[in-house]
């Protein structure tokens, strides 16, 4: 088999997996009730932490300049995702806390 044809088939397969995962992820998340959203965010933050570890490994690879640049971008985006997830989770948890009573007049 021609190596170029094999690379093209692999690229098409990976693109198909990406599109299907986006569709399935959207369908699953859109059906989650609002009271389960905070635990779901905590779980996705843990997964994003694993992604961050992989991005750090990719950034430290010796694969060349382009690999280091893409790895560094992956570290930046994964860090933004983790921090943003915790900020959103914290804001949602604050919505469920009781407000302190105002001082009695």
WONORTA-V377794 format. One record per backbone hydrogen bond with DSSP energy under -0.5 kcal/mol. CO is the residue of the C=O (numbers start at 1). NH is the residue of the N-H. E is the energy in kcal/mol with one decimal. If there is no record, write none. Layout:
co:CO nh:NH e:E
co:CO nh:NH e:E
//
This chain:
co:2 nh:6 e:-2.0
co:3 nh:7 e:-2.2
co:4 nh:8 e:-2.3
co:5 nh:9 e:-2.3
co:6 nh:10 e:-2.1
co:7 nh:11 e:-2.3
co:8 nh:12 e:-2.3
co:9 nh:13 e:-2.3
co:10 nh:14 e:-2.5
co:11 nh:15 e:-2.3
co:12 nh:16 e:-2.3
co:13 nh:17 e:-2.2
co:14 nh:18 e:-2.2
co:15 nh:19 e:-2.4
co:16 nh:20 e:-2.6
co:17 nh:21 e:-2.5
co:18 nh:22 e:-2.1
co:19 nh:23 e:-2.3
co:20 nh:24 e:-2.8
co:21 nh:25 e:-2.4
co:22 nh:26 e:-2.2
co:23 nh:27 e:-2.3
co:24 nh:28 e:-2.6
co:25 nh:29 e:-2.6
co:26 nh:30 e:-2.2
co:27 nh:31 e:-0.7
co:28 nh:31 e:-0.8
co:29 nh:32 e:-1.4
co:33 nh:36 e:-1.4
co:34 nh:37 e:-1.2
co:36 nh:40 e:-1.7
co:37 nh:41 e:-2.3
co:38 nh:42 e:-1.9
co:39 nh:43 e:-1.9
co:40 nh:44 e:-2.3
co:41 nh:45 e:-2.0
co:42 nh:46 e:-1.5
co:43 nh:47 e:-1.8
co:44 nh:48 e:-2.3
co:45 nh:49 e:-1.8
co:46 nh:50 e:-1.5
co:47 nh:51 e:-2.0
co:48 nh:52 e:-2.2
co:49 nh:53 e:-1.8
co:50 nh:54 e:-2.1
co:51 nh:55 e:-2.2
co:52 nh:56 e:-2.2
co:53 nh:57 e:-2.1
co:54 nh:58 e:-2.3
co:55 nh:59 e:-2.4
co:56 nh:60 e:-1.6
co:58 nh:61 e:-1.0
co:64 nh:68 e:-1.8
co:65 nh:69 e:-2.4
co:66 nh:70 e:-2.7
co:67 nh:71 e:-2.4
co:68 nh:72 e:-2.4
co:69 nh:73 e:-2.3
co:70 nh:74 e:-2.2
co:71 nh:75 e:-2.1
co:72 nh:76 e:-2.3
co:73 nh:77 e:-2.7
co:74 nh:78 e:-2.5
co:75 nh:79 e:-2.3
co:76 nh:80 e:-2.4
co:77 nh:81 e:-2.1
co:78 nh:82 e:-2.4
co:79 nh:83 e:-2.7
co:80 nh:84 e:-2.5
co:81 nh:85 e:-2.1
co:82 nh:86 e:-2.1
co:83 nh:87 e:-2.2
co:84 nh:88 e:-2.5
co:85 nh:89 e:-2.4
co:86 nh:90 e:-2.4
co:87 nh:91 e:-2.3
co:88 nh:92 e:-2.3
co:89 nh:93 e:-2.4
co:90 nh:94 e:-1.9
co:91 nh:95 e:-1.1
co:92 nh:96 e:-0.7
co:93 nh:96 e:-0.8
co:94 nh:97 e:-0.7
//
